[in-house]
Amino acid sequence: MPSAASTHVGARVTAQQWGWQHAGQNSWAVSELDLDIEAGQRVQVLGPSGSGKSTLLLGLAGLLGGADEGHETGRLLVDGSRPADRRGRIGMVLQDPDSQVILSRVGDDVAFGMENFGVPRAAIWPRVDTALRSVGLNLPASQDTSTLSGGQKQRLALAGVLAMNPGLILLDEPTANLDSEGVLEVRDAVTAAADAGGATVVVVEHRTQTWLPVVDRVVVLGPNGQVVADGAPEPTIARQREHLLQSGIWVPGAPPPRISRRRPAADEPLLSATDLSVGYPTAPVRAGLDFQIRRGRVTAVTGRNGTGKSTLALTLGGLLPPQGGRLCAQAQFAPSPRRVEPIGWRSKELLTRIATVFQDPEHQFLTGSVRDEILLGPKALRHNSTETAARADELLDRLRLSHLAHRNPYTLSGGEKRRLSVATVLITRPGLIVLDEPTFGQDRRTWVELVALLSEIADSGTAVVAATHDDEFVDLLADDRIELQ
């Protein structure tokens, strides 16, 4: 992040045969990358899930670590120096906004970087207020950061970066957890900051449409991180259209995906909410909810950031107690007729009835390899090992994770982590699956495959609940909708 004395001139980025290999891995996350980005340019980096986009941004931010974390080849430079020596010029919004929330109050979190770099106190708080307003985070500076939704944390992280006036702004899926209005607010805030300070912007986003109107250049990475296309946005995408579609890029104007549903005839309720209130004892979020979750149907939970979608998902998953009203399972779905409230069920009882995919996949990883992570639930239930292994292989193949079976889950890309987190709950074949932002970080190809798999699961009789901002997911798959205001 920039020091108080830094100028508002965009940083220049240079990659010369640069590559990075995570420690203990055989394959390279990025290899032989050659790239020059002039000061002040705005560049969108595209590529299939797992092509090294996030690794490139972490490298540019100087956050990849030393030899104990991986092996580096070639050179990666910011203003002619190693990124680690230019951190005062660089601001990055990570794919996981939780990892950037440092302090307990919203205003203090935005001010943290400026205080570290000696910005005069009289200048800090006006810049805090301006940054919060620019990203649409209209909350008191004293608001507890632990009460923020994932989308609000994403805005907070961006506000902290913009307040520093960096010369290089790096954005990794900055709008993935935002509602449609928030997407435009964040994009426009970045654009305004770049206009005011002349910053260079490098953004990774699977959905091309959002950023195309405001970027100067599109760079497309291949499977191993090499540049396969580079140029002005519209002609580059037009020229590379078929290649981009085959690579899983969300190309504007492409035919929408199609998913055929074969809904089961019976759709009896599994869970019923009556005047349900969700939240925390000191922070109620939503009250007066009435709905049913039915077998074989997909229910979308939608609404703006901060309306309680993730909180409701945790409550449905039996992981957060209701703050009022009732959430009850039907007797045949519950462990016993007298124990119908999911919050009172034991872990093994939940595994076969209600499985939850968290908004942050890393919060549910417990083992050292992708395959072991998938097998963990069945082992806890003492399922037949031969059948479980076959089911694990099927899921690894369906979700394009087979080649990563022996990788540490924490070294995967954001999209790969999301698919792994889905696989870990599907393998136990629960009656209800609750997913928080299930399509986060997916390219078009893996998005279609994931949605098709969830469609099949619903058609087989499993109930699916998805808290999501993904309008295409809702239009294509949802049977019912809970709209939170």
N, C-alpha and C positions, 0 to 999 in steps of 0.2 A: 504494500500500500504506500501511497506517496507521502513524502515528508512535507512539512509545512512550506519548505522552500522550493518544492518541485514545480516545474512549469507545466502549463496546460497544453503540452504538445504531445501528439500521438506517438506511441512507441513503434519502432520497426521490429518485425519478427523475421528471423532467418532460420531455416532448417536445412542442414547439409548432410545428406545421407544419414539422417538421424534414425535411431531405432531404440526400442526399449523392450526388454524381456524381464518379466517378473521372476523373482527368485524362485527356484525350484520348478520352473515351468520349461517345457521343451520348445513351445512355440513363442514367437515374438508377437507382442501386442501391436507394435508398430515396427516397420523395418524399411530402411532405405528411403526415408521421406525427404524429398527436396521441395522446399516451399519458401517463398519470399512474400511478405506482406508489408506494403509501404505504410509509413506513418499516416494515421488518419483514415485508413481504409476500414470498411465494414464488410466482414467476410462471414458467410454462412458455410459451415462445414457439414457435408452430408455423407452418409455411408450406411451400410447395413449394420444391424446390431452386432457388436463385437468387433467392429473394424478398427478400433483404436482411437475413436474420436475423443472420448473422455481422457484416455492416457495422454494424448497430445496436449489437451488443455492443462492437465496436471503438470506435465513437463514444462509448459510455458509459464506456469505459476510458480515453478521451483518447488513443487510439493511431492516429487516422486521418491525422495529419500536417497540414501547412499547405496553402496555396493551390497549391503546386507539385505536390501529390499529388491534389488534387481540389477540388470546389466545394461549399460548404455553404450551405444556406438554413435559415431558421427558427432555433429555439433548442433545444438539448439540454442539460439541467441535472442536476447531482447536488447535492443539498442547496442548491439555488438558485444554484450557480456552474457555470462551465464544467468539464467533467470533467477537463481538463488541470490545473486548479487544485485538484482534489480527489483527486489520485492517491494521497495518503496514506490515503484511505478506501476504495480500490477494489482488489480482487484479482480477476484474471481467469485462467482456464485456457483457453488458445488451442486452436483446432482441431488445430494441429500441435504436439504436445508437444516435438518436437526444438527448436523455436525458443525454448523457455523453459528449457532446460537450460543453465546458465551455467558452473558450476564442475565440476571433475573428480571430486569425491567427493560421495556422496549426502548426507551430513550437512551439508557446507559449502553445498551448493546450497539446502537447506531453510533454513539459517541466514542466507543472503545478504541477504534483504530485511530481516530483523530487525536485522542489523548495520548496514545502511545507514540505518535510521531510529532508531538509538541505543537499542535495547532493551538493558538491562543484561546483561552477559555471563552472569551467574549464572542469568538467566531464560531465555536462548536455548536451551541444550541440553536442558533438560527439555521445552521446547515442541517442539523438533525431534523428540525421541523420541516424544512424544505424537502429533504429526501423522503421523509415519511409521506408527505402529501403527494410527491411526484409518483410514488408507486401505489397510491390508493390505499395506504394502510392508515385509515382514519381512527386511530386508537390513542388513548392518553399515553403520554410518555412514561407514566408510572405503571402501565399495564404489565402484569406478570407474564413473562414470555412462555412459561410452562402451560398457560391456558390457550395459546395460539394453535390454530389448525395448521396442517401441513402447508396449505397454500399461503396462509398468513406468514408462516416462518420463511417461505420462499421470498415473499415481498420484503420481509425484514432484512434478510440477507442481502438482497439487492440494494435496499436503502443504505445499509452500512457501506457497501462498495461505492455507490454513487456519491455519498457524502464526502468521500476521500478525494474526489476529482482525479482518478487514476489516469495514467497515460495509456494503459492497456486494460480493457474490460473483457474478461473471459466469462462466458455464460454457458453452462452445461444444462441443457433442458430447463431453461429458466421459467417456462410457462406450463410445465407438464402437470402441475397440481392446481392450476388456476381455472376459475370459471371463465366463460367466453369474454365477459366484460373485463375481467382482470388481465387476460392475455393481452388485450390491446393497450390497457393502462401501462403494463410493464414494458411492452415493446416501445411505446411512445416515450416513456420515462428514460429508457436507455438512449433512444434517438436524440431526445432533447439534451441529455447530458453530453453525448458525443458532439452535438452541434456547439454546445457552449464551450467545451474544453478542448475540442479537436482530438478526442481520444480515438485510438484504434479499437475496434470491436471485433471479437471472434466469437461467434455463437454456434453452438451445436443444438440442433433441434430436428427431430424426425419430420415434423410437419412443416413443409417448405412454405406453404401459403402465407403463414403469419409474417415471416421476415423478408420475403422477396421484395415487397415494396420499399424497404428501407436499407437493403444491403447493396454494395457496389459489385460484389463478386461472390461466386459460388465455387467451392472446392469440394470435389467428390473423392472420397477415399475408397479404395478397394478392400477386399477381405483382410489383407495384411497391413493396411495403413498406407499403401502407396497412393499417390495422386493419379486418378484415372481420368479426371476431367477438371478443367479450371478455366473460368472466364466470367464474362458478364452474365447476370442471372438468366434472363429470358432466352438469349440465344444458346447458352450452354445447356439449359434444360431441354430446349427444343431439339438440339443436335444430339443429345444423349438420352432422349426420352425412353427408348426401348431398353437401353442398358440400365437406366435408373429404375424402371419398373421391375426388371428382372432382379435387380439388387435389393428391392424392397423399399425404395424411396417413395415417399408420398408425393407424387407428381401432380400438380394442379391440373384439373380437367380429366383425370383418369377415371374410368368407369368405377362406380362404387362397388365394393365387394358384395357378394350375394351369399347368404346362408339359408339353407332350407331347414325348416323346423318340422319335426314330427311329434307334436305335443301328445303326451299320454292322455288317455281318456279320463282317468281319475286325477283330480287335483285337490285332494282333501287337505285341509290346513295342518301344518306342523306346529307353527307358533301363532299365538294370537296376542296382540297388544291392546290393552284397554286403558284409556286415559293415561298413557305411559309418559313419564318424565325421565329424561336422560341428562347426565352431566355428572358433576362432582358435588360433594356436600357444600363446599364453599363457592361453587361456580356452576349453578344450574344452566343448562344450555337450551333444552327444548322440552316443552310440556304439551299435554293434551293430544298425544298421538294414538290413533286407533287404526289398526290394519291387521291383515293376516298374511302369513308367508305360507304359500301352498306348494305341495309336492309337484315337481316337474315344471315349475314356472320360474321365470327369471324376473326378479324385482330389482329395479334400478332406484337407488337413493340419490336424488339430485338436489342441487341448491348452491348458492354462492358460498365462497370461502367463509368459514366461521359459523355456519348455520347448524353444525352438529352432525354432519354425515359420518365422520369417523367415530364420534362418540356413540352414535346409534349403532354403528357396526360392531363396536366392542361390546355393547350391551346385548345385542342379538346373539353374539358369540359366547355369552355366558362369562365374559371376562370383566364386566363392569356392572355393579348392582344398579338397578333402576332407582331413581330418586323419588318416584311416586307412581301410582297406578300399578298395573300388573303386566308381566310378560310371562305367558304360560305356554307350555307345550301340550299337545294333545296326549292323552293317556298312553296311547299305543306307541308314541315317539319317545316318551320319557322313560327313565330307568325304572320307575315304579309309579303307580297311580297317585301316590302321595307326594312324590317329588317331581313336580312339574315345572319348577322355576329353574332355568338353565344356570343361574348364578350359583345354585347349590350343588351342581353336579361335579363329580370328581374328574380329574384330567382324562383318565381312560374312558370314562363315560362320554365325555365331550368328543374324544377322538373319533368315535364311530357314529356320532350324531350331528355335532356342529363343529366344523373346522373353519378357522379364521386365517385369512391372508392379510397381514398388517400392511399399512401404507409404506413403511420402511422395511423391506425384506430382511435386512441384516438383523432386525430385532428378533427373528425367529431361527437364526442359524446357530447350530450347536455342535457341529462336527467339523472334521478337517477335509472332507471331500464332498463333491456334488453327489456321488452315488450313496455315500453313507448318510447324507442328509435326507435323501429320499427314503432310505430304508429305516430311518430312525423310528417313525411311528409304528410301522408293522412289527418291528422288533419289540417295542414296548407292549404291543398287544399279543405277542407270541404267535403271529400268523405263520402259516406254512412258508418255509424259506424258499422252496422251489417256485411256488406260485408268486410269491412276492418279488423274487428276482426277475421273473418274466414280465410282471407288471411294471417294474422299475425300468426295464429295458424298453418297454413300449412307450412309457412316458418320456424317457430320455430322447427317444427317436422322434416322437410327435412334437416335442418342444425344442428340437434342434440343440440338444445338450449332450448328445452321445460323445462327441469329441472332447467334451469338458468333464467327463465322468470322474476323473481323478484330480481335477483342479480343486484348490481351496475355494469355497464359496465366496470368500471375501475378495478374491482377485478377479471375479467376473465383472463384466460390464453391468450397468444399471438394468438394461433390458434382460440380460441373462439372469441376473439375480431375481428379477420379478418372475420369470418363467420357472425358475427353480422353486421359489416360494409357493407357486401354484401347484407344482408337481408334488411337493411334500404333503399337501392336504388331500390331493386327489387320490393318492395311493391307498389311503385307508377307507375309501368309498363311503364317506359320511352321508347322512340323509340331507344335510343342509350345508352349503358352502357359503361363507361370508367373505367377500373380497373388497378390499379398500384400494381403489384406483388400480384395477387389474391390468389395464393396458398401458400403464406408465412405461415409457422408455422403449416401446416396441417400434420396429420399422414396419412397413406395410405388410411384408410377407409374414413375419412372426405374429403381427396383429391378427391377420386373417386366420392363421393356424390356431392361435389361442382362442379366438372367438368361436371357431368351428368346434374346437374341443369342448368348450363350455356349453355350446349348443347341444352336442351329443350327450353330454352329462345330464343336462336338463331333460332331454328327450327320454333318457333312461329312467327318469323318475326322481332325480335329485333336485332339490330346491336350490336356487342360486340367488344370492343377494349381492349386488355390486354397488358400492358407493363410488360415484364417478362423475367427472366433468366431461367425459367423452361422448359428445352428442351422436357420433356415428355408431358407437357401441349401443347406446340406448335405442336409436332408431332401428337398428338391425336385430337386436336380440331381446329387448325387454318386453315382457308381457304385462307387467304391472309397474307402477311408479309411485314412489313416496317423495313428494316435493317438499323440501324444507325451506321455509321462508325466513 
